[in-house]
Amino acid sequence: MPRISAPTVVEHRAAQQRALLDAARTLLAETGRPPTFAALAERSGLARPSIYQYFRSADDLLRAMVEDVFPRWAATVARAMDDAGDDAGRVLAYARTNLELVAEGEHALATALASAGPAPAVAEGMRAMHGELLRPLIDTLRALEVPHPDRTAELVNAVVNTASRMLESGAPFDEVWSSVEELLAPFVARHGHGGAATS
């Protein structure tokens, strides 16, 4: 039995799985491909057979990575929106936080995961992430009494997606955000009450 490095076996397994997922994220970011168990074993220092105690197959590992990466992104955006001063500010917080995550490399990781992985393991997670990301934005637009909040949320998201591609092409964050803010600030000001821009 392997030496337990946590107070309980359950905590040890959770910590070990967290370390394996972090190693898998790093390998994916480096190579743009889902890691093999051999590469994961080498990076984590675990014997390859030990990895099968946590993930039954490569697809199982990929599914766990999807479930790890996407919800954390949505939670980060939701927290930033909750910290905004008003509903108008929440719309800008949505856009800016998504772009900050892109600038930090999270979007490239998610894109590599989506493009490299088998469709069944990734597609459901991608759909869930999209819905989870848009839900607080739609709710905010509804609170602002914007007509057709679902459609408007998709349009706001289209601006964010285009800006994301600019960032990934090497455009400076401040310049990209300035353009996004210039587009969105009049909209939120019209529907809110002086929604202050985040900076």
RODO-2510 file (C-alpha; in nm, 4 decimals, decimal comma):
residues 199
     n   res          X          Y          Z
     1     m     0,0000     0,0000     0,0000
     2     p     0,1445     0,3424    -0,0875
     3     r     0,2437     0,5708     0,1963
     4     i    -0,0419     0,8020     0,2914
     5     s     0,0592     1,1687     0,2947
     6     a    -0,2729     1,3065     0,4253
     7     p    -0,4758     1,2546     0,7455
     8     t    -0,7123     1,0090     0,5758
     9     v    -0,7078     0,7816     0,2724
    10     v    -0,9882     0,9882     0,1150
    11     e    -0,7887     1,3115     0,1550
    12     h    -0,4772     1,1420     0,0219
    13     r    -0,6609     1,0227    -0,2894
    14     a    -0,8127     1,3664    -0,3434
    15     a    -0,4725     1,5332    -0,3125
    16     q    -0,3140     1,2772    -0,5454
    17     q    -0,5871     1,3212    -0,8053
    18     r    -0,5472     1,7001    -0,7812
    19     a    -0,1722     1,6633    -0,8421
    20     l    -0,2360     1,4377    -1,1427
    21     l    -0,4867     1,6807    -1,2928
    22     d    -0,2444     1,9704    -1,2439
    23     a     0,0306     1,7683    -1,4132
    24     a    -0,2065     1,6783    -1,6978
    25     r    -0,3014     2,0471    -1,7417
    26     t     0,0669     2,1406    -1,7629
    27     l     0,1403     1,8705    -2,0207
    28     l    -0,1611     1,9726    -2,2289
    29     a    -0,0513     2,3370    -2,2209
    30     e     0,3008     2,2388    -2,3275
    31     t     0,2121     1,9994    -2,6087
    32     g    -0,1417     2,0922    -2,7150
    33     r    -0,2346     1,7241    -2,6871
    34     p    -0,3956     1,5188    -2,4091
    35     p    -0,1186     1,3556    -2,2054
    36     t    -0,0499     0,9855    -2,2276
    37     f    -0,0391     0,7883    -1,9054
    38     a     0,3325     0,7336    -1,9640
    39     a     0,3969     1,1093    -1,9836
    40     l     0,1722     1,1708    -1,6841
    41     a     0,3556     0,9076    -1,4816
    42     e     0,6912     1,0633    -1,5674
    43     r     0,5728     1,4155    -1,4823
    44     s     0,3963     1,3190    -1,1588
    45     g     0,6529     1,0698    -1,0317
    46     l     0,3902     0,7974    -0,9955
    47     a     0,4221     0,4520    -1,1454
    48     r     0,2029     0,4180    -1,4534
    49     p    -0,0108     0,1382    -1,2991
    50     s    -0,0864     0,3699    -1,0051
    51     i    -0,2518     0,6216    -1,2385
    52     y    -0,5148     0,3601    -1,3249
    53     q    -0,6300     0,3814    -0,9623
    54     y    -0,7497     0,7351    -1,0411
    55     f    -0,8392     0,7214    -1,4118
    56     r    -0,9579     0,4052    -1,5839
    57     s    -0,8569     0,5172    -1,9325
    58     a    -0,7297     0,8095    -2,1382
    59     d    -1,0921     0,9105    -2,2032
    60     d    -1,1622     0,9017    -1,8303
    61     l    -0,8642     1,1336    -1,7704
    62     l    -0,9812     1,3683    -2,0446
    63     r    -1,3333     1,3779    -1,9016
    64     a    -1,1917     1,4627    -1,5581
    65     m    -0,9859     1,7440    -1,7123
    66     v    -1,2964     1,8863    -1,8802
    67     e    -1,4857     1,8717    -1,5511
    68     d    -1,1939     2,0463    -1,3803
    69     v    -1,1070     2,3228    -1,6284
    70     f    -1,4453     2,4500    -1,7424
    71     p    -1,6315     2,4886    -1,4115
    72     r    -1,3360     2,6742    -1,2576
    73     w    -1,3496     2,9237    -1,5457
    74     a    -1,7231     2,9800    -1,4964
    75     a    -1,6792     3,0171    -1,1196
    76     t    -1,4067     3,2800    -1,1663
    77     v    -1,6303     3,4833    -1,3985
    78     a    -1,9294     3,4497    -1,1637
    79     r    -1,7232     3,5736    -0,8657
    80     a    -1,6046     3,8781    -1,0605
    81     m    -1,9617     3,9597    -1,1604
    82     d    -2,0762     3,9244    -0,7986
    83     d    -1,8058     4,1733    -0,6948
    84     a    -1,9251     4,4361    -0,9452
    85     g    -2,1022     4,7382    -0,8040
    86     d    -2,4244     4,7141    -1,0061
    87     d    -2,5894     4,5225    -1,2890
    88     a    -2,4317     4,7398    -1,5578
    89     g    -2,0916     4,6807    -1,4051
    90     r    -2,1609     4,3071    -1,4025
    91     v    -2,1783     4,3040    -1,7826
    92     l    -1,8366     4,4684    -1,8085
    93     a    -1,7005     4,2366    -1,5389
    94     y    -1,8193     3,9395    -1,7431
    95     a    -1,6311     4,0587    -2,0503
    96     r    -1,3152     4,1673    -1,8728
    97     t    -1,2778     3,8564    -1,6577
    98     n    -1,3192     3,6258    -1,9557
    99     l    -1,0495     3,8209    -2,1374
   100     e    -0,8202     3,8139    -1,8353
   101     l    -0,8498     3,4366    -1,8259
   102     v    -0,7674     3,4230    -2,1955
   103     a    -0,4620     3,6427    -2,1382
   104     e    -0,3506     3,4087    -1,8587
   105     g    -0,3577     3,1147    -2,1000
   106     e    -0,6685     2,9367    -1,9714
   107     h    -0,8531     2,9707    -2,3011
   108     a    -0,5678     2,8154    -2,4956
   109     l    -0,5784     2,5239    -2,2530
   110     a    -0,9542     2,4833    -2,2936
   111     t    -0,9252     2,5124    -2,6725
   112     a    -0,6505     2,2491    -2,6829
   113     l    -0,8615     2,0233    -2,4652
   114     a    -1,1644     2,0680    -2,6899
   115     s    -0,9809     2,0261    -3,0197
   116     a    -0,7564     1,7383    -2,9159
   117     g    -0,9979     1,5260    -2,7212
   118     p    -1,2540     1,2748    -2,8439
   119     a    -1,5908     1,4422    -2,9010
   120     p    -1,7972     1,2415    -2,6492
   121     a    -1,5580     1,3239    -2,3658
   122     v    -1,5487     1,6956    -2,4416
   123     a    -1,8677     1,8041    -2,6182
   124     e    -2,0942     1,7716    -2,3154
   125     g    -1,8507     1,9665    -2,0988
   126     m    -1,8214     2,2397    -2,3606
   127     r    -2,1989     2,2763    -2,3808
   128     a    -2,2265     2,2836    -2,0033
   129     m    -1,9535     2,5462    -1,9784
   130     h    -2,1167     2,7695    -2,2386
   131     g    -2,4496     2,7497    -2,0602
   132     e    -2,2970     2,8024    -1,7180
   133     l    -2,0977     3,1019    -1,8406
   134     l    -2,3950     3,2697    -2,0055
   135     r    -2,6458     3,2113    -1,7260
   136     p    -2,5327     3,4971    -1,4954
   137     l    -2,4957     3,7285    -1,7952
   138     i    -2,8489     3,6482    -1,9152
   139     d    -2,9831     3,7022    -1,5627
   140     t    -2,8049     4,0381    -1,5453
   141     l    -2,9389     4,1491    -1,8828
   142     r    -3,2857     4,0462    -1,7737
   143     a    -3,2462     4,2560    -1,4556
   144     l    -3,1457     4,5492    -1,6773
   145     e    -3,4666     4,4911    -1,8747
   146     v    -3,2760     4,4395    -2,1983
   147     p    -3,5056     4,3062    -2,4726
   148     h    -3,4224     3,9477    -2,5701
   149     p    -3,1569     3,8884    -2,2992
   150     d    -3,0632     3,5458    -2,4405
   151     r    -2,9816     3,6888    -2,7834
   152     t    -2,8040     3,9886    -2,6356
   153     a    -2,5904     3,7609    -2,4167
   154     e    -2,4810     3,5722    -2,7280
   155     l    -2,3904     3,9036    -2,8945
   156     v    -2,1868     4,0161    -2,5919
   157     n    -2,0191     3,6777    -2,5951
   158     a    -1,9399     3,7176    -2,9655
   159     v    -1,7519     4,0398    -2,8847
   160     v    -1,5629     3,8554    -2,6096
   161     n    -1,4803     3,5656    -2,8422
   162     t    -1,3464     3,7995    -3,1112
   163     a    -1,1394     3,9856    -2,8529
   164     s    -1,0105     3,6515    -2,7253
   165     r    -0,8794     3,5644    -3,0710
   166     m    -0,7029     3,9020    -3,0846
   167     l    -0,5326     3,8321    -2,7519
   168     e    -0,4267     3,4864    -2,8639
   169     s    -0,2814     3,6437    -3,1793
   170     g    -0,0571     3,8609    -2,9622
   171     a    -0,2526     4,1869    -2,9311
   172     p    -0,1821     4,3718    -2,6021
   173     f    -0,4490     4,3206    -2,3369
   174     d    -0,4959     4,6918    -2,2611
   175     e    -0,5588     4,7737    -2,6266
   176     v    -0,8047     4,4893    -2,6726
   177     w    -0,9899     4,5694    -2,3524
   178     s    -1,0079     4,9377    -2,4460
   179     s    -1,1834     4,8430    -2,7709
   180     v    -1,4219     4,6038    -2,5969
   181     e    -1,5027     4,8611    -2,3302
   182     e    -1,5659     5,1236    -2,5980
   183     l    -1,8216     4,8933    -2,7578
   184     l    -1,9941     4,7743    -2,4414
   185     a    -1,9818     5,0780    -2,2107
   186     p    -2,2455     5,2831    -2,4020
   187     f    -2,4743     4,9804    -2,4051
   188     v    -2,4502     4,9197    -2,0295
   189     a    -2,4746     5,2925    -1,9571
   190     r    -2,7956     5,3120    -2,1592
   191     h    -2,9554     5,0201    -1,9767
   192     g    -2,8011     5,0761    -1,6351
   193     h    -2,7468     5,3827    -1,4250
   194     g    -2,3958     5,4976    -1,4922
   195     g    -2,2480     5,1471    -1,4879
   196     a    -1,8861     5,2127    -1,4038
   197     a    -1,6232     5,0430    -1,6178
   198     t    -1,3995     4,7934    -1,4426
   199     s    -1,0298     4,8564    -1,4644
***
